[in-house]
Structure formats: C-alpha cells, structure tokens
Amino acid sequence: MKLIKLSIFVFLMHLQFNSFAQTEGATTPTHKVVIQLNTADTAAWSGVIGNIKNLSKVWPGNIKFEVVVHGKALDFLVAAKSHLVTDIDQLAKKGVVFNACENTMGKYGITKQMLIPSVFSVPSGVAEIILKQEEGWSYLRAGL
C-alpha cells in the first residue's frame, strides 16, 4: 500500500513539474497586425507611427506589423514627399514591413525608385490586407 502511495506521489510530482516547466518556458504568441493606410491626412500618417511604437511597448519583441499603403496615402512612402522617412526607416530596421500598392503607384506614376529604400510593394494593397486577415492577422485602419 505504501508503495502504491509513493508511486502516485512521484507521478503527481512529475506532472506538476512538467506543467510548471511548460508554463515557465512557454512563449507568448506573437501578435500580428496589418494596418491599412489610405488617407492623405498627415496626422493619420503620424498616428500610424505612434500606434506601432505604442503597441511595441505593450508587447516588446512579440509583435509583427505590416503597414499597407494605397490610394491617397501613397506619399507617406515616397521619399521626396514624406515627412516621416526617418521614422519609417527606423521601424523597418526593427522588422516593420511597409508595403506600397503597385496599383496606386501606377495610377499616380510612382516608381519603386521613388519610394523610401526600406519600403516594399505588393501588387494590390486591398488584396494584401485580405490575405493577411485570412492568415489571422489583426486589422487596424488608420485615419478616418
């Protein structure tokens, strides 16, 4: 009888230790946020930068961002027209992805060479947002 109690005790201690070890070593899931920006409102542009910085403080090292820019917001990513080039470059170095919509680029005659060097492009900004949402990314819309 004592052997059975001892075996049960050892088994329970094993379960408790493994549960503790899994909890201690567990990582918080990475948050993934896609931000849609399609307004010429430069206050909204600054708001995007602010949102990224603030969320990065809440979940440091545990959040991914993709900013998808299309429509009238495209100048946000054009080197000669954006007042946030330094901020965009610094965030890109930290892993934030900034994507310009190629449909909008074509509409406004913007080439990839005109974009901030750390910026990428996607064929369709709206399609990119849909794809990210289908992959489980959280959605934020900047501006209006």
Secondary structure as UniProt FT lines:
FT   HELIX           2..25
FT   STRAND          31..37
FT   HELIX           42..58
FT   TURN            60..61
FT   STRAND          63..69
FT   HELIX           71..77
FT   TURN            79..81
FT   TURN            83..84
FT   HELIX           85..93
FT   TURN            94..95
FT   STRAND          97..101
FT   HELIX           102..108
FT   HELIX           112..114
FT   TURN            117..118
FT   STRAND          120..122
FT   HELIX           125..134
FT   TURN            135..136
FT   STRAND          138..141
//
